[in-house]
Amino acid sequence: MRTVIFDLDGTLADTSGDLLAAANHCFRQMGLGDVLTHPSDAGIALRGGRMMLTHGLKRAEQFDVATVDEFYPVLLEAYRDAIDHHTVLYPGAMEAVEALKTAGYGVGICTNKPEALAEQLMQSLGVRDAFASLIGADTLPVRKPDPEPLFEAARRAGGDPAKTILIGDSDTDRNTSAAAGVPSILVTFGPSGEDMAALTPEGLLNDFADLPAMVAQLIG
Protein backbone atom coordinates (compact mmCIF):
# COMPACT_ATOMS: atom_id res chain seq x y z
CA MET A 1 0.00 0.00 0.00
CA ARG A 2 1.10 3.57 -0.69
CA THR A 3 1.09 5.77 2.40
CA VAL A 4 0.85 9.46 3.17
CA ILE A 5 2.54 10.37 6.47
CA PHE A 6 1.91 13.72 8.11
CA ASP A 7 3.92 15.78 10.53
CA LEU A 8 1.67 17.16 13.28
CA ASP A 9 2.71 20.56 14.65
CA GLY A 10 2.48 23.21 11.96
CA THR A 11 1.25 20.72 9.36
CA LEU A 12 -2.04 19.20 10.50
CA ALA A 13 -2.65 21.65 13.33
CA ASP A 14 -1.52 25.04 14.56
CA THR A 15 -0.37 24.13 18.06
CA SER A 16 1.71 27.27 18.60
CA GLY A 17 -0.66 29.02 21.02
CA ASP A 18 -0.69 26.21 23.56
CA LEU A 19 3.05 25.58 23.20
CA LEU A 20 3.88 29.25 23.80
CA ALA A 21 1.58 29.31 26.83
CA ALA A 22 3.48 26.36 28.32
CA ALA A 23 6.81 28.06 27.72
CA ASN A 24 5.61 31.30 29.28
CA HIS A 25 4.43 29.29 32.30
CA CYS A 26 8.09 28.34 32.77
CA PHE A 27 9.37 31.87 32.22
CA ARG A 28 6.94 33.21 34.82
CA GLN A 29 8.27 30.66 37.32
CA MET A 30 11.74 32.02 36.55
CA GLY A 31 10.53 35.53 37.33
CA LEU A 32 10.89 36.67 33.72
CA GLY A 33 7.22 37.14 32.84
CA ASP A 34 5.77 36.23 29.46
CA VAL A 35 8.86 36.28 27.25
CA LEU A 36 7.35 34.80 24.07
CA THR A 37 4.36 36.25 22.22
CA HIS A 38 1.76 34.94 19.81
CA PRO A 39 1.71 35.03 16.84
CA SER A 40 5.16 36.54 16.30
CA ASP A 41 6.93 33.59 17.99
CA ALA A 42 4.73 30.87 16.50
CA GLY A 43 7.55 29.62 14.30
CA ILE A 44 9.77 29.10 17.34
CA ALA A 45 6.99 27.24 19.15
CA LEU A 46 6.64 24.74 16.33
CA ARG A 47 10.31 23.79 16.66
CA GLY A 48 9.73 22.30 20.09
CA GLY A 49 9.94 22.87 23.81
CA ARG A 50 13.70 23.09 24.15
CA MET A 51 13.87 25.61 21.30
CA MET A 52 11.26 27.80 22.99
CA LEU A 53 13.12 27.72 26.31
CA THR A 54 16.45 28.42 24.62
CA HIS A 55 15.12 31.27 22.52
CA GLY A 56 13.24 32.88 25.40
CA LEU A 57 16.16 32.68 27.80
CA LYS A 58 18.49 34.20 25.20
CA ARG A 59 15.98 37.00 24.62
CA ALA A 60 15.93 37.65 28.35
CA GLU A 61 19.74 37.40 28.46
CA GLN A 62 19.43 34.53 30.94
CA PHE A 63 20.42 31.56 28.79
CA ASP A 64 21.95 28.55 30.49
CA VAL A 65 21.78 24.95 29.31
CA ALA A 66 21.12 23.72 32.84
CA THR A 67 18.06 25.97 33.06
CA VAL A 68 16.69 24.54 29.81
CA ASP A 69 17.21 21.02 31.15
CA GLU A 70 15.58 21.92 34.49
CA PHE A 71 12.45 23.48 33.01
CA TYR A 72 11.85 21.20 30.04
CA PRO A 73 9.88 18.69 32.18
CA VAL A 74 7.95 21.64 33.70
CA LEU A 75 7.06 22.80 30.20
CA LEU A 76 5.86 19.34 29.20
CA GLU A 77 3.65 19.10 32.28
CA ALA A 78 2.15 22.54 31.68
CA TYR A 79 1.54 21.67 28.03
CA ARG A 80 -0.06 18.34 28.91
CA ASP A 81 -2.45 20.07 31.30
CA ALA A 82 -3.59 22.64 28.69
CA ILE A 83 -2.88 20.96 25.38
CA ASP A 84 -5.94 22.02 23.42
CA HIS A 85 -6.99 25.47 24.65
CA HIS A 86 -5.82 27.29 21.51
CA THR A 87 -4.89 24.51 19.07
CA VAL A 88 -6.86 24.23 15.82
CA LEU A 89 -6.64 21.92 12.85
CA TYR A 90 -5.73 23.72 9.65
CA PRO A 91 -8.69 24.30 7.30
CA GLY A 92 -9.33 21.31 5.06
CA ALA A 93 -6.81 19.04 6.78
CA MET A 94 -9.20 16.28 7.74
CA GLU A 95 -11.14 16.51 4.48
CA ALA A 96 -7.85 15.87 2.67
CA VAL A 97 -7.06 12.94 4.97
CA GLU A 98 -10.45 11.35 4.27
CA ALA A 99 -10.05 11.90 0.52
CA LEU A 100 -6.67 10.18 0.60
CA LYS A 101 -8.09 7.23 2.51
CA THR A 102 -10.97 6.95 0.04
CA ALA A 103 -8.41 6.90 -2.77
CA GLY A 104 -6.73 3.90 -1.17
CA TYR A 105 -3.76 5.44 0.65
CA GLY A 106 -2.73 4.49 4.16
CA VAL A 107 -2.46 7.57 6.37
CA GLY A 108 -0.33 8.08 9.46
CA ILE A 109 1.54 10.61 11.59
CA CYS A 110 5.27 11.01 12.23
CA THR A 111 6.03 13.80 14.71
CA ASN A 112 8.85 14.93 16.96
CA LYS A 113 6.30 15.62 19.69
CA PRO A 114 6.53 13.01 22.48
CA GLU A 115 4.20 10.14 21.58
CA ALA A 116 1.98 10.41 24.66
CA LEU A 117 1.38 14.12 24.05
CA ALA A 118 0.69 13.54 20.36
CA GLU A 119 -1.80 10.80 21.25
CA GLN A 120 -3.45 13.03 23.85
CA LEU A 121 -3.79 15.93 21.43
CA MET A 122 -5.20 13.89 18.56
CA GLN A 123 -7.69 12.26 20.90
CA SER A 124 -8.69 15.64 22.29
CA LEU A 125 -9.20 17.02 18.78
CA GLY A 126 -11.35 13.97 18.00
CA VAL A 127 -9.35 12.84 14.98
CA ARG A 128 -6.99 10.13 16.27
CA ASP A 129 -9.02 7.33 14.69
CA ALA A 130 -8.55 8.84 11.23
CA PHE A 131 -4.86 7.84 11.28
CA ALA A 132 -3.64 4.26 11.09
CA SER A 133 -0.33 5.02 12.81
CA LEU A 134 1.30 7.58 15.08
CA ILE A 135 5.05 7.69 15.69
CA GLY A 136 6.36 10.24 18.19
CA ALA A 137 9.79 11.52 19.13
CA ASP A 138 10.27 8.78 21.72
CA THR A 139 8.48 5.85 20.04
CA LEU A 140 11.79 4.60 18.63
CA PRO A 141 15.40 5.11 19.76
CA VAL A 142 15.77 7.69 16.94
CA ARG A 143 13.66 10.62 15.77
CA LYS A 144 13.32 12.72 12.62
CA PRO A 145 15.38 13.54 10.57
CA ASP A 146 16.46 9.91 10.92
CA PRO A 147 14.28 8.12 8.33
CA GLU A 148 13.34 5.17 10.51
CA PRO A 149 10.37 6.87 12.26
CA LEU A 150 8.94 7.68 8.83
CA PHE A 151 9.46 4.10 7.67
CA GLU A 152 7.83 2.77 10.84
CA ALA A 153 4.85 5.10 10.46
CA ALA A 154 4.39 3.75 6.94
CA ARG A 155 4.71 0.13 8.07
CA ARG A 156 2.24 0.56 10.92
CA ALA A 157 -0.19 2.14 8.47
CA GLY A 158 0.03 -1.05 6.41
CA GLY A 159 2.26 0.40 3.73
CA ASP A 160 5.54 -0.09 1.93
CA PRO A 161 8.09 2.42 3.29
CA ALA A 162 9.50 2.88 -0.22
CA LYS A 163 6.07 4.02 -1.45
CA THR A 164 5.37 6.80 0.99
CA ILE A 165 5.38 10.59 1.03
CA LEU A 166 5.91 12.94 3.97
CA ILE A 167 3.79 16.06 4.43
CA GLY A 168 5.56 18.56 6.68
CA ASP A 169 6.49 22.14 7.44
CA SER A 170 10.20 22.31 8.22
CA ASP A 171 13.75 21.53 7.23
CA THR A 172 13.52 18.56 9.59
CA ASP A 173 10.74 17.08 7.48
CA ARG A 174 12.59 17.85 4.24
CA ASN A 175 15.75 16.21 5.57
CA THR A 176 13.78 13.19 6.78
CA SER A 177 12.27 12.54 3.36
CA ALA A 178 15.63 13.05 1.67
CA ALA A 179 17.27 10.55 4.04
CA ALA A 180 14.43 8.12 3.34
CA GLY A 181 14.70 8.55 -0.42
CA VAL A 182 11.02 9.49 -0.73
CA PRO A 183 9.28 12.73 -1.75
CA SER A 184 8.02 15.43 0.57
CA ILE A 185 5.39 18.14 0.34
CA LEU A 186 5.86 21.16 2.60
CA VAL A 187 2.96 23.39 3.61
CA THR A 188 3.20 27.13 3.01
CA PHE A 189 0.41 28.25 5.36
CA GLY A 190 2.36 27.79 8.61
CA PRO A 191 4.46 30.42 10.40
CA SER A 192 7.55 29.54 8.34
CA GLY A 193 5.70 29.08 5.06
CA GLU A 194 7.70 31.67 3.14
CA ASP A 195 10.88 29.68 3.82
CA MET A 196 9.66 26.35 2.43
CA ALA A 197 10.45 26.94 -1.23
CA ALA A 198 14.16 27.31 -0.44
CA LEU A 199 14.16 23.73 0.88
CA THR A 200 13.28 22.45 -2.63
CA PRO A 201 10.70 19.82 -1.67
CA GLU A 202 8.95 17.87 -4.39
CA GLY A 203 5.80 19.87 -3.68
CA LEU A 204 4.60 23.04 -1.96
CA LEU A 205 1.08 22.96 -0.54
CA ASN A 206 -0.90 26.19 -0.29
CA ASP A 207 -4.31 24.61 0.36
CA PHE A 208 -5.20 21.16 1.69
CA ALA A 209 -7.81 20.84 -1.09
CA ASP A 210 -4.91 20.39 -3.52
CA LEU A 211 -3.19 17.61 -1.58
CA PRO A 212 -4.83 14.45 -2.99
CA ALA A 213 -3.98 15.42 -6.56
CA MET A 214 -0.40 16.34 -5.61
CA VAL A 215 0.08 13.01 -3.84
CA ALA A 216 -1.28 11.09 -6.83
CA GLN A 217 1.13 12.92 -9.11
CA LEU A 218 4.16 12.20 -6.92
CA ILE A 219 3.63 8.60 -5.78
CA GLY A 220 0.80 7.37 -7.99
C-alpha positions in Angstrom: 0.0 0.0 0.0 1.1 3.6 -0.7 1.1 5.8 2.4 0.9 9.5 3.2 2.5 10.4 6.5 1.9 13.7 8.1 3.9 15.8 10.5 1.7 17.2 13.3 2.7 20.6 14.7 2.5 23.2 12.0 1.3 20.7 9.4 -2.0 19.2 10.5 -2.6 21.7 13.3 -1.5 25.0 14.6 -0.4 24.1 18.1 1.7 27.3 18.6 -0.7 29.0 21.0 -0.7 26.2 23.6 3.0 25.6 23.2 3.9 29.3 23.8 1.6 29.3 26.8 3.5 26.4 28.3 6.8 28.1 27.7 5.6 31.3 29.3 4.4 29.3 32.3 8.1 28.3 32.8 9.4 31.9 32.2 6.9 33.2 34.8 8.3 30.7 37.3 11.7 32.0 36.6 10.5 35.5 37.3 10.9 36.7 33.7 7.2 37.1 32.8 5.8 36.2 29.5 8.9 36.3 27.3 7.4 34.8 24.1 4.4 36.3 22.2 1.8 34.9 19.8 1.7 35.0 16.8 5.2 36.5 16.3 6.9 33.6 18.0 4.7 30.9 16.5 7.5 29.6 14.3 9.8 29.1 17.3 7.0 27.2 19.1 6.6 24.7 16.3 10.3 23.8 16.7 9.7 22.3 20.1 9.9 22.9 23.8 13.7 23.1 24.2 13.9 25.6 21.3 11.3 27.8 23.0 13.1 27.7 26.3 16.5 28.4 24.6 15.1 31.3 22.5 13.2 32.9 25.4 16.2 32.7 27.8 18.5 34.2 25.2 16.0 37.0 24.6 15.9 37.6 28.4 19.7 37.4 28.5 19.4 34.5 30.9 20.4 31.6 28.8 21.9 28.5 30.5 21.8 24.9 29.3 21.1 23.7 32.8 18.1 26.0 33.1 16.7 24.5 29.8 17.2 21.0 31.1 15.6 21.9 34.5 12.5 23.5 33.0 11.9 21.2 30.0 9.9 18.7 32.2 8.0 21.6 33.7 7.1 22.8 30.2 5.9 19.3 29.2 3.7 19.1 32.3 2.2 22.5 31.7 1.5 21.7 28.0 -0.1 18.3 28.9 -2.5 20.1 31.3 -3.6 22.6 28.7 -2.9 21.0 25.4 -5.9 22.0 23.4 -7.0 25.5 24.6 -5.8 27.3 21.5 -4.9 24.5 19.1 -6.9 24.2 15.8 -6.6 21.9 12.8 -5.7 23.7 9.7 -8.7 24.3 7.3 -9.3 21.3 5.1 -6.8 19.0 6.8 -9.2 16.3 7.7 -11.1 16.5 4.5 -7.9 15.9 2.7 -7.1 12.9 5.0 -10.4 11.4 4.3 -10.1 11.9 0.5 -6.7 10.2 0.6 -8.1 7.2 2.5 -11.0 7.0 0.0 -8.4 6.9 -2.8 -6.7 3.9 -1.2 -3.8 5.4 0.7 -2.7 4.5 4.2 -2.5 7.6 6.4 -0.3 8.1 9.5 1.5 10.6 11.6 5.3 11.0 12.2 6.0 13.8 14.7 8.8 14.9 17.0 6.3 15.6 19.7 6.5 13.0 22.5 4.2 10.1 21.6 2.0 10.4 24.7 1.4 14.1 24.1 0.7 13.5 20.4 -1.8 10.8 21.2 -3.5 13.0 23.9 -3.8 15.9 21.4 -5.2 13.9 18.6 -7.7 12.3 20.9 -8.7 15.6 22.3 -9.2 17.0 18.8 -11.3 14.0 18.0 -9.3 12.8 15.0 -7.0 10.1 16.3 -9.0 7.3 14.7 -8.5 8.8 11.2 -4.9 7.8 11.3 -3.6 4.3 11.1 -0.3 5.0 12.8 1.3 7.6 15.1 5.1 7.7 15.7 6.4 10.2 18.2 9.8 11.5 19.1 10.3 8.8 21.7 8.5 5.9 20.0 11.8 4.6 18.6 15.4 5.1 19.8 15.8 7.7 16.9 13.7 10.6 15.8 13.3 12.7 12.6 15.4 13.5 10.6 16.5 9.9 10.9 14.3 8.1 8.3 13.3 5.2 10.5 10.4 6.9 12.3 8.9 7.7 8.8 9.5 4.1 7.7 7.8 2.8 10.8 4.9 5.1 10.5 4.4 3.7 6.9 4.7 0.1 8.1 2.2 0.6 10.9 -0.2 2.1 8.5 0.0 -1.0 6.4 2.3 0.4 3.7 5.5 -0.1 1.9 8.1 2.4 3.3 9.5 2.9 -0.2 6.1 4.0 -1.5 5.4 6.8 1.0 5.4 10.6 1.0 5.9 12.9 4.0 3.8 16.1 4.4 5.6 18.6 6.7 6.5 22.1 7.4 10.2 22.3 8.2 13.8 21.5 7.2 13.5 18.6 9.6 10.7 17.1 7.5 12.6 17.8 4.2 15.8 16.2 5.6 13.8 13.2 6.8 12.3 12.5 3.4 15.6 13.0 1.7 17.3 10.6 4.0 14.4 8.1 3.3 14.7 8.6 -0.4 11.0 9.5 -0.7 9.3 12.7 -1.8 8.0 15.4 0.6 5.4 18.1 0.3 5.9 21.2 2.6 3.0 23.4 3.6 3.2 27.1 3.0 0.4 28.3 5.4 2.4 27.8 8.6 4.5 30.4 10.4 7.6 29.5 8.3 5.7 29.1 5.1 7.7 31.7 3.1 10.9 29.7 3.8 9.7 26.4 2.4 10.5 26.9 -1.2 14.2 27.3 -0.4 14.2 23.7 0.9 13.3 22.5 -2.6 10.7 19.8 -1.7 9.0 17.9 -4.4 5.8 19.9 -3.7 4.6 23.0 -2.0 1.1 23.0 -0.5 -0.9 26.2 -0.3 -4.3 24.6 0.4 -5.2 21.2 1.7 -7.8 20.8 -1.1 -4.9 20.4 -3.5 -3.2 17.6 -1.6 -4.8 14.5 -3.0 -4.0 15.4 -6.6 -0.4 16.3 -5.6 0.1 13.0 -3.8 -1.3 11.1 -6.8 1.1 12.9 -9.1 4.2 12.2 -6.9 3.6 8.6 -5.8 0.8 7.4 -8.0 
